[in-house]
Amino acid sequence: MEGVKPKRKKFDSYPIGFFHIDLVEVRTAEGKLDLFVAIDRTSKFAFAQLIERAGTRAASSFSGSEHLNAYLLGTIHPCM
C-alpha cells in the first residue's frame, strides 16, 4: 500500500547510565583518526574521545574510561 507509514514504536526507557557507544572514522588534513562516542540513553549526556587507531583494547578502554567515569555517579552499562 502506498502512502501508509508503519506506526513508530516508543523507545524503551532506561535508567541513567545506559550508554549507546559508537565508533566513526574522521578524516583530517593530518590523516585518519577514530572517534569513540558514548551517549546516555536517558539524559543524552555525550562523551567523545579521538584516538589514532581503534581496536579491541581501545574499545574496552573507552567503555571503562576513567574520564567517562569521572562524570558519572553510577555504573556504566554499555549498549552497543
Backbone bond lengths (Angstrom), bond angles and torsions (degrees), N, CA, C in turn:
res aa  C-N    CA-C-N  psi(-1)  N-CA   C-N-CA  omega(-1)  CA-C   N-CA-C  phi
1 M - - - 1.446 - - 1.520 109.12 -
2 E 1.282 115.64 127.71 1.459 120.07 179.54 1.522 111.61 -81.48
3 G 1.321 116.15 144.24 1.448 121.60 175.31 1.517 115.45 80.60
4 V 1.332 117.34 -2.83 1.465 119.99 179.39 1.520 108.38 -96.78
5 K 1.333 115.74 118.91 1.457 120.27 179.61 1.522 109.24 -97.86
6 P 1.330 117.18 141.14 1.472 118.83 176.76 1.526 110.57 -67.88
7 K 1.335 116.14 150.55 1.462 120.50 178.43 1.509 109.95 -65.57
8 R 1.321 115.63 139.38 1.458 120.34 177.45 1.514 109.21 -80.82
9 K 1.322 114.92 137.02 1.455 120.01 176.72 1.518 109.03 -89.56
10 K 1.324 116.46 146.45 1.458 120.81 174.98 1.521 108.88 -74.95
11 F 1.322 114.86 147.21 1.456 119.90 175.53 1.524 109.56 -69.54
12 D 1.312 115.74 146.34 1.459 119.87 173.30 1.524 108.42 -64.06
13 S 1.328 116.62 148.63 1.461 118.64 176.80 1.525 109.19 -94.73
14 Y 1.315 114.32 140.60 1.458 122.18 -177.74 1.521 108.91 -128.05
15 P 1.325 117.41 150.23 1.462 118.73 171.47 1.528 109.79 -71.95
16 I 1.319 117.07 161.05 1.461 120.46 178.22 1.522 108.77 -60.42
17 G 1.304 116.21 137.47 1.465 121.51 179.70 1.520 112.71 117.63
18 F 1.343 118.37 -7.39 1.465 121.62 176.00 1.520 107.62 -93.69
19 F 1.328 115.90 110.74 1.454 122.28 -173.74 1.517 112.31 -106.53
20 H 1.330 115.12 137.38 1.461 121.57 167.73 1.527 105.05 -89.23
21 I 1.325 116.87 124.42 1.461 120.94 -177.93 1.522 108.66 -113.84
22 D 1.320 115.89 132.39 1.452 121.01 -177.84 1.524 110.36 -136.83
23 L 1.311 115.38 161.56 1.460 122.84 -179.40 1.518 108.25 -134.12
24 V 1.327 116.94 135.45 1.457 121.66 177.52 1.530 108.79 -139.95
25 E 1.319 115.94 147.11 1.459 120.99 176.86 1.526 108.86 -89.19
26 V 1.319 116.75 131.29 1.462 122.65 -179.87 1.526 107.63 -115.05
27 R 1.317 115.81 130.04 1.468 120.21 178.24 1.520 109.12 -102.99
28 T 1.332 114.49 129.64 1.462 120.56 178.96 1.520 108.34 -124.71
29 A 1.318 117.02 176.00 1.464 121.22 177.61 1.531 110.65 -62.94
30 E 1.333 116.33 -28.37 1.469 120.97 -179.00 1.529 112.66 -84.50
31 G 1.321 117.96 -13.71 1.463 120.86 -178.88 1.517 111.16 138.88
32 K 1.334 115.79 -157.75 1.464 121.76 -177.86 1.521 111.12 -98.90
33 L 1.327 115.40 142.83 1.456 122.49 173.05 1.522 107.67 -132.24
34 D 1.315 116.76 156.35 1.456 121.40 175.36 1.519 108.62 -106.44
35 L 1.318 116.09 133.81 1.456 122.64 -178.23 1.522 109.17 -112.32
36 F 1.333 115.94 116.25 1.462 121.98 172.90 1.521 107.41 -92.09
37 V 1.332 116.62 136.21 1.462 122.13 178.08 1.522 108.43 -132.06
38 A 1.335 116.26 134.02 1.471 122.07 174.76 1.529 106.89 -123.11
39 I 1.349 116.15 125.51 1.463 120.76 -179.31 1.523 108.22 -123.74
40 D 1.326 116.03 124.20 1.457 121.15 177.68 1.522 108.57 -68.87
41 R 1.327 116.74 129.95 1.459 120.83 -175.16 1.521 113.42 -68.41
42 T 1.320 118.50 -23.40 1.461 120.71 -177.70 1.517 112.06 -98.36
43 S 1.325 117.29 -54.31 1.474 120.71 -174.36 1.521 112.65 -85.75
44 K 1.344 117.60 -15.06 1.473 123.83 -176.58 1.523 112.25 67.36
45 F 1.338 117.53 16.18 1.460 121.72 173.64 1.527 107.09 -62.24
46 A 1.319 117.42 133.51 1.458 121.44 -178.87 1.524 110.20 -121.44
47 F 1.324 114.77 143.85 1.457 121.93 177.26 1.520 106.55 -133.79
48 A 1.325 117.78 132.94 1.459 121.47 -177.99 1.525 110.40 -131.15
49 Q 1.332 115.10 151.43 1.465 120.33 178.80 1.529 108.70 -148.41
50 L 1.330 116.07 127.98 1.466 122.10 175.18 1.522 109.26 -92.16
51 I 1.325 116.56 134.03 1.464 120.85 175.00 1.528 108.79 -134.73
52 E 1.320 115.75 160.14 1.460 119.54 -176.86 1.524 112.94 -73.14
53 R 1.308 117.56 -38.95 1.463 119.91 -178.50 1.522 109.76 -146.21
54 A 1.330 116.32 123.12 1.468 120.99 -179.79 1.524 109.80 -88.94
55 G 1.301 114.82 140.88 1.449 122.16 175.52 1.515 108.32 -154.55
56 T 1.310 116.60 -174.47 1.460 121.02 -179.16 1.518 111.40 -59.75
57 R 1.318 116.04 -43.52 1.460 120.09 -178.68 1.538 110.91 -65.44
58 A 1.327 117.04 -40.55 1.466 120.63 179.61 1.527 110.87 -66.36
59 A 1.330 117.26 -39.63 1.469 120.84 179.16 1.523 110.80 -65.25
60 S 1.311 116.20 -42.27 1.462 120.62 178.72 1.526 110.28 -65.11
61 S 1.303 115.99 -41.64 1.462 121.44 179.24 1.520 110.50 -63.90
62 F 1.342 117.08 -39.82 1.463 120.72 -179.17 1.525 111.27 -66.97
63 S 1.325 118.25 -44.80 1.470 120.56 -176.87 1.525 111.71 -67.75
64 G 1.327 117.77 -23.63 1.457 121.24 176.58 1.514 111.50 -108.92
65 S 1.326 115.74 22.83 1.458 122.45 -172.99 1.528 113.47 -58.34
66 E 1.324 115.28 131.97 1.465 120.66 175.36 1.526 110.26 -64.02
67 H 1.335 116.91 -32.29 1.458 120.71 179.26 1.530 110.06 -65.29
68 L 1.323 116.37 -43.35 1.461 120.77 178.65 1.521 110.53 -68.62
69 N 1.315 117.37 -43.12 1.465 121.49 179.75 1.525 111.86 -63.38
70 A 1.326 118.30 -28.37 1.462 121.87 -179.25 1.523 111.73 -64.24
71 Y 1.333 117.48 -26.56 1.463 121.30 -178.97 1.524 113.19 -89.76
72 L 1.315 116.88 -10.37 1.462 120.66 -174.28 1.512 111.58 -113.15
73 L 1.305 115.18 152.03 1.459 120.43 177.21 1.522 111.46 -99.27
74 G 1.327 116.91 -23.13 1.455 120.40 -175.40 1.517 112.56 -107.18
75 T 1.317 114.87 -159.61 1.459 122.54 -178.89 1.523 109.85 -91.27
76 I 1.324 116.00 145.60 1.453 121.53 175.98 1.524 108.46 -90.96
77 H 1.332 116.41 132.02 1.456 122.80 176.05 1.521 107.46 -120.64
78 P 1.350 118.98 96.85 1.456 120.09 -178.42 1.531 111.79 -66.08
79 C 1.310 117.58 132.68 1.463 124.56 175.58 1.519 106.37 -121.22
80 M 1.287 118.12 99.24 1.452 121.69 -174.22 1.508 111.70 -72.67
